[in-house]
């Protein structure tokens, strides 16, 4: 365990940041699941709304450096392609 005051504070800060990052990632995964369910049920209006929310959330998380910006871009692209394929199949 740390003995210096600054090291103890750093551990406290890291714990708070880790929980916040975990919460943001969890919220993102939940939003993606809602989008996938709407797309698979061929509810494309709802899926479109969820896709815009997922895109917004990905951009925010990437801006905070919780995930890499290219990872966010790749996920957005794959989700948009998924929606287009579902529309084409319907």
Rosetta blueprint (number, residue, H / E / L):
1 X L
2 X L
3 X L
4 X L
5 X H
6 X H
7 X H
8 X H
9 X H
10 X H
11 X H
12 X H
13 X H
14 X H
15 X H
16 X H
17 X H
18 X H
19 X H
20 X H
21 X H
22 X H
23 X H
24 X H
25 X H
26 X H
27 X H
28 X H
29 X H
30 X H
31 X H
32 X H
33 X H
34 X H
35 X H
36 X H
37 X H
38 X H
39 X H
40 X H
41 X L
42 X L
43 X L
44 X H
45 X H
46 X H
47 X H
48 X H
49 X H
50 X H
51 X H
52 X H
53 X H
54 X H
55 X H
56 X H
57 X H
58 X H
59 X H
60 X H
61 X H
62 X H
63 X H
64 X L
65 X L
66 X L
67 X L
68 X L
69 X H
70 X H
71 X H
72 X H
73 X H
74 X H
75 X H
76 X H
77 X H
78 X H
79 X H
80 X H
81 X H
82 X H
83 X H
84 X H
85 X H
86 X H
87 X H
88 X H
89 X H
90 X L
